Amino acid sequence: MLSRRHLRIKALQALYAFFQSFNDRIDTGEKELFRSLDKLYEIYVYQLSLLIDIVEFAKRRQDENKQKYFPTEEDLNPNTRFIENQFYQQLSANKDLQKYIDRYKISWVDQENMIRKLLVQIRTSPEFNDYMTKPENSYNNDKDIFTKIIKKHLSRSEILQSYYEDKNIYWHEDFHTANLLVIKTIKSFNEAWNENYKLPVVFENDSINQNNEDKEFLIKLFRNTIIHSDEYEQLIDDKAKNWEMDRIAIMDILLIKMALVELLEVPSIPIKVTLNEYIELAKLYSTPKSKVFVNGILDKLIGDLKTQNKIKKTGRGLKEN
């Protein structure tokens, strides 16, 4: 469900919290890492359930408008395309989603004002008008309007972000990722699927070995960055001759240590992929100069490690890297 970049980000956040807390219990830090993944999945379910509640609210409004003392023609004969949306019907009937909604005790009953505001924004948008006025509709159009609702409205909603931040400390960082996962889920839906379709989970187990490569990657990245922290810090210090270690951004050092774990202990990931990923993470999570620093130090370290024959990449197309 999660991309390798998302896993690296989760590991980075957990490692930063681990080192900042001066914790020496790897198992405790690992529990917090997986707790944060559980919370990411929870906000993902919240966002899916919110889509259902927005349509349910629209239904209620149409019913109320018909009961006006002086209803208009539009009140009496409204355009029902949105409330009859095929994807919405699939999602609301999905048993797996309902199971998670019940598990997390999700309810939007006390957030009617927020949902009303979101619906007003959605209904007055050009993409919604385009969807509602198409001469013919299709299942793909029904899915597409929900991806646009996520991208253009829910992901940009300050009131929704504030709501999540108030509910859980993890969700400030998880909000963007959860929206990407919801969009990915919507796009994956098939018209032929019934209510028994299983939602994707964070880690899919191998049906034979009951393990998961992504989970193993995440655990190795977290544990071994801690285990080899001092060793890798010395390697960084040796290459950062013009920099004092205590003046280098903590996040930069952490990113380079994580990259070293991948380079030395994850043989299936190409060197160029690791290098590019950690340069990108430096741009996203550290200082303006971090991209250049992380790139420079890793480039030197990779050169040395190759010369010492310490980088062992296996698999098709990896041996030459």
N, C-alpha and C positions, 0 to 999 in steps of 0.2 A: 504493500500500500504506500509506504513512504519511500521516496527516492533515497539514494545514497547521500545526496547533499543534505536532505532533511535529517538523516541519521547523524551525519557529521555535526550539524548544527545542534542537535539534541545532546550529543556527546560533549561538544564545546561548552554549552551552557552548564551541563552537569559538572564538568571538570573545573570550570571557573568557580562555581559555587563550592566545590570540594576543597580546592586550594585556598580560597578566600576564608573558608571556615576553619582552616588549620586542622581539619579532620584527618585522622590516621586510620580510619576504618573504611577500607575499600567496599566492604559489603554494605555498609550504611549508605555510602555514596551511590552505589549501584541500585539500591532500593529506591532512592530518590530519583534516579534517572528513569527507572521504569514507572515510577509513580507519575512523573511528568509526561511520559508517553500515554499512560492511562487518561490523564487529564486532557491531552490533545485529542484523544479519541472521543472523549466526552463532549468537548466543544464542537467537534465534527458532527456528532449526533444532534446536539442542540441546533446547529445550523440547518440540518435536514428537517428537523421537526419545525423550525421556524417557517420554512417554506410552506409546509402544510398549514400552519396556523394563519399565515397571510392569506392563503386562498380561502380558508374557512371563514376568516373575517370578512373577506369580499363577498362570500355567499350570504352571510348574515346581513350585510349592508343592502344587498339587492332585495332580500326578503323584507327588510324594514321599509325600504323605499316603496314597495308595492302597497304597504299599509298606510301610506300618507293620506291625509284628508283630500288633498288635491294632487294626486300623482300625475306626473308628466307621461307622455308617450314612452319616453326612454325608461322611466321608472317601471312602467307596466310591461314593456317588452325590451328588456336589456340585452345587450350582447353577452352571451353566456360562455364565450369561447374560453376565457380564463378559468372560470370555476368548473368547467367541464374538461379541462386540460387532461390529456391522456397520461402524461408523465405524472402529474399530480395524483391521479387516481391510482396509478401503480405504486407510487411512493406511500401514499396514505394507507394502502392496503397491505403493505409489506409487513409480514409477521416478525421478521428479524429486527426491523427498525422499531416496531412497537415494543419488542422485548427490551431493547436498549432504552427506549423512552421510559418504560416502567422501572427498569433497573436504576436509572439516574433520577427518577422522580421528576421528570421534566414537565413543567406546566407554564404556559404563557398567560394564564388567566388574569394575573395581576399586572400584565404589561400591555393592556389593550390600547392605552394611549400611544405607546411607542409603535405598536403594530399599525395603528391608524395612520400615524405620520409616515411610516415606511410605505404603506399602501398608497397614500396620496402622492409621494415621490415617484413611485413606480408607475401609477396610472397616468401621470402627467408627462411622462418621458416619451421622447420620439420613438424609441425602440418598442415600447409597449403599444403605442398607437399603431405602429407599423404591423405588429403582430396581430392586433385585434381587427385590423381592416384588410388583411390579405384576402383576396377573392376565395382562395381555398387554403385549408390548413392541412398540416401533416404531423405525424408523430415527431419527426425531427424538429419541426418548428416549435412544437410543444416543449421539447427538451431545451431548445435553444433559448427560449425566453427566460427559462430559469437560470441558465448560465449567465445571461445578461443581467438578470436581477442580482445575482451574486456579485458579478464584476463591477457593475455600475452603481449599485445601491447599497447592498448589505456590507460589502467590503469597505465602503467609504463612509459608512454611517458612524458618526461620532457618538450618538446616543447608544447605539448598539455596542460599540467598543467599550464605552463607559459601563454599560450594564454588565458585560463580561468581566471587566477589570474589578468591579465591585464584588462579583461572585467568587472569583478565584485568582490568586496571585500568579498562577501559571499562565493565565489566558491572555495577558498582555502580549507575550511573545508568541503565543500559539494562534492568535486570531488570523493572521495572514495565511499561515500554513493550513489551518482548518478550511479556509475558503478555497484554497487550491485543491484540497482533497475532495471537497464537495463537488467542485466543477468536474474533477476527474471521475467521480462516481456518476454524476449525471450523464456525462458523455459515454460512459460504459454501458448504460442501461439499454436493453434490447426490447423492442416492442412485444416480442413473444414471451417475455418472462412473466411468470405469475407471482402470486403473493409469497411463494416459498423461496424466492431468490435470496441467497445469503449476501449480506453486505460484506464488503472487504474488511479484513481485520488488519491490525498493525503488522503482525507477523503470521504468514501462512506456514503451517507445518508441512514438511515433506511427508507425503502419505505413507512412505515406507520407513524412513529413519526417524520420523517425528522430530526433525530439527529444521532450522531455517538459516540460510547463509547470511541474510541481512542481520538477524539477531546475533549470530556468532560474530559477525563483523563489528557490530556495535559494542558488544561485550569486550572483545579484544581491544578495540580502540580505547575504550574507557579504562579498562584495567591496566593495560600495558603502558599507557601514557603515565599513569601514576607509578607503576613499578619501576620504570626506567627513567623517571623524571630527573634524578640527579645526574645520571649518566648522559642523558641527552642535553641537559643544561651545560655540561662541560663541553660537549661537541659544539654547541651554539657559541659558547664563550670563546672557544678557540678561533672561530671564524669571524667573530664580531670584534676585531682588534681595535677599531676606532670608536667602539661603543662601550660604555659602561653598562654592565648587566642591569644594575638597578635603575638605569635611565631608559631602558628599552621597555616598550609597552608590555604589560603582563600578557595581554591577549596575543601579541606577536610571538612571544616565547611559547605560549601554550599551543598556538597553531603549528609552529615548527615541530614541537614535540609530537603532536598528533600525526603530522606528515611523516615523521621518522618512523612511527609505528607502522604506517601503511607501506612505506618504502621497504622496511626490513622484515616485516612480519605478515604482510598480506600479499602473497605471491600472485594472486589473480588480477590485481589492479595495476595497469600500466603506469610507468613512472610519469609520463606526461599528464595523465589524468590526475594523479595525486598533486603534482605541481600546480596545475591550472586550478584545481578545486580550492587549494589552500590560499592561493593568491586572491581568488574571488572572495573567499571568506574574510580575508584580511581587509578587502575593500568594504565589505558589508559591516564588519564588527569591530574594526580597530581604527587607527588614526589615518589621516590623509597620506602620510608617508609610509604606512605599513606595507602597502603593496610592493613598493620597491625594496624595502628591507627584507621582507619574507622571501621574495623572489631571489634576491641576491644571496642570502644565507643558504637557502635550500639548494640553489644552483651549485654553490661551492661544496656543500655537503654531499650532494649527489655525485659530483665529480670524484671526491675522495672515496666514497663508498663503492663506486664502480671500480676504481683502481684497486681497492682492497678486496674486490670480489665478494662484497658483503650483501649486495642486492641480488636476490635470487627470484626472478620472475619466471613463472611456468605457465604453460598454456599456449594456444596457437597465437602467433604474432607477438608474443611478449618477451621471448628470450633475447631478442636483439636490443630491447629498450634499456 
